[in-house]
Amino acid sequence: MNKKQKRQLIRIILAVVLVAGALFSEMLVGIPKTLTTVLYFAAYITVGLETVQKAARNIFRGQVFDENFLMALATVGAIILGEMTEANAVMIFYQIGELFESCAVDKSRKSISELMDIRPDYANVLREGIEVKLDPYEVKIGDIIIVKPGEKIPMDGRVIEGRTSVDTAALTGEAEPRAAEVGDEVISGCINMTGVIQVQVTKEFEESTVSKILNLVENATSKKANVEKFITKFARVYTPLVCMSALIIAVIPPLVSGGQEFSVWIYRALTFLVISCPCALVISVPLSFFGGIGGAGKLGVLIKGSNYLEALARVETVVFDKTGTLTTGSFEIEEIIAEEAYTKEQLLELTAYAESYSHHPISQSIIAVYGKKTEPDRITAVKEIAGRGVEALIRFRNKEITVHVGNEKMMKDIGIFEVPISENTIVYVAVEGKFAGYITFADKVKKDGPETIRKLKKIGVRRTVMLTGDRKRTAEKVASELGIDRVSAELLPQDKVREIEELLAQKNEKRSVVFVGDGINDAPVLARADVGVAMGGLGSDAAIEAADIVIMTDEPSRLASAIAIAKKTTGIARQNVIFALAIKFAVLALAVAGVASMWAAIFADVGVAVLAILNSIRALNVSKFE
Amino acid sequence: MKKNFKLENLDCANCAAKMEAAINKIDGVSAVISFMTSRLTLEAEDAYFEEAVETAQKAISKVEPDCLIVR
């Protein structure tokens, strides 16, 4: 509790004591009535003076229907009617509600800032061989920083000396530390655990991962959900409407009936005023969304706005990109089959030489398995043929030979029409125009892939779709392994956009299509879907920028967790709205009928607020979705 | 230009909603106030931006006199 809250608490306690004293003095015989009245007034001044002052000040500023005014009017009215106990009760409970609200808001703000406690305070920079402690903002690209065990890595960079393991839990929610050696990239916001490392800075602080994430979280609640927009709009109408009704109730019935006393109706009107404050409603919705976004953050899922959380809860179809999302994206050699003229090793050698200038993941994998360094002077000429493969002139057994490495189309181009087929990705090799063998690759399904699809189905996703540029046979094998409903294979990037548009046209209007990709080549698709989710966002700026939701780890199952959190959060927000409105309207109706006393009104206002806030705080608890 | 400001002494959620509505009534200015993070995102033409912040502050003060835009 801060100072202001403590002061408020002391006032409330003091007022309760004074009111208790007043009630006690009423029961005793022989105590003068004036003492009771004095005690009541003392209590009211203790707890309500500030509210009355604020109300008076705000009227002069043209803010008539503010909560201070409503409470002041209701309580002063009650005092005039002689209902001293109730006037004090309204004020005391109103203050308790306010105190509770501000404590709850503080609590959830704090739990979020703890969660995002990744902002580094300083960086140890080497300047002319001497280590200096600088503000992270002052460090430039190319500077060398020293990070000791236990310190946060202040900005993104590459390790140039030392080895260590880094704890990425604050960013990814992943408990397992990662190893970092010379040449490895390290990401700001992670904690260095075991060894001292020297890091060459590759990004300024403002461009570093940690800044981007903090920025994103801080801005998340400014993209508001529809429920939230609805409730603020509703509040603008609700308060004036209830106040007008109060006025009508106070004046019209006594005039019409003539017989009934004014004071009865004024009491009912005052009851209205107590209920008319919308603050509970207005706070409970963003509070739940804030909790949901924070909770998802704990699991390494960054959600860029309350609106996306809402859309995620309404998910109907989940569309996955294959490579890098559902599969690991690293192509592991499965089989090397050589024709009789060559050994497996020779075939691998030829392929590695031909592919040695290519950056394709398949080429990288071949070169890695070959293991030996390729001698550049053995390669005379290399030509990449887009959509086909590579043609290279290589010195082999002291002869210069032409090697073709590529797909089926490439083989057809050089006159080889019959090649073996496989359901895996396959690369064919031909030497001097003659078929020499092939290598097959397995793009492994991620460990939690099948579990992801199962979980998605369980939480109500109607359809799962996989899009890929890969061959149909490979795609279908992966899809059946995972249990995916529909596959579209052999797609070019623009085809993926078209597929998404088709799915968007087919869906139920109230539900949403979620696309999950690795964020590298699929920015247009991410943008086109109702919700774009990028996987493995750690360290990838493009992904963080293009997506609406970023999953920091490489686990697709986190999507299921995020959807579960989204459903829980929107559920809580809806419960709050319905519950608060139902109680308020019920008590309003009862008040008109003369059944509800001011005590019921106090419950409808403060009681509902407290319950709604407690309910909202539940959104922060996400441990069961891990 | 779009800029993000911290708001000091923003005490009530309904007030935040009122401020947001009031600022959005100013010509050429659009604003979002997030009560939970106590932040104001203000968008206006570069040339009038300073002026826009001034007017926004006035609109805010009218709702809650203690609430200040931190610049």
Contacts between the chains, C-beta under 8 A, distances in Angstrom:
chain1	res1	chain2	res2	distance
A	57	B	65	7.3
A	61	B	62	5.4
A	61	B	65	7.4
A	62	B	62	6.8
A	63	B	18	8.0
A	63	B	62	6.8
A	63	B	63	6.3
A	66	B	15	7.6
A	66	B	63	7.9
A	67	B	12	7.1
A	67	B	14	7.0
A	102	B	11	7.2
A	105	B	35	7.9
A	105	B	36	7.1
A	108	B	36	7.4
A	109	B	36	6.8
A	109	B	37	7.6
A	218	B	4	7.5
A	218	B	37	5.6
A	218	B	39	6.5
A	219	B	4	6.8
A	219	B	34	7.9
A	219	B	39	7.6
A	219	B	41	7.1
A	221	B	34	4.1
A	221	B	35	7.9
A	221	B	36	4.9
A	221	B	37	5.5
A	222	B	32	4.4
A	222	B	33	7.8
A	222	B	34	4.6
A	222	B	37	7.7
A	222	B	39	6.7
A	222	B	41	5.1
A	223	B	32	7.9
A	224	B	32	7.2
A	232	B	14	7.9
A	232	B	17	4.0
A	232	B	20	7.7
A	232	B	21	7.9
A	235	B	14	5.8
A	235	B	17	6.5
A	236	B	17	7.6
A	236	B	18	7.9
A	236	B	21	7.0
A	277	B	14	8.0
A	278	B	14	5.7
A	279	B	12	5.9
A	279	B	13	6.1
A	279	B	14	4.9
A	282	B	13	4.3
A	282	B	14	4.5
A	282	B	17	6.0
A	283	B	12	7.8
A	283	B	13	3.9
A	283	B	14	7.8
A	283	B	35	7.2
A	286	B	13	6.8
A	286	B	34	7.4
A	286	B	35	5.8
A	286	B	36	5.3
A	287	B	36	6.7
A	289	B	36	8.0
A	290	B	36	4.1
A	290	B	37	7.9
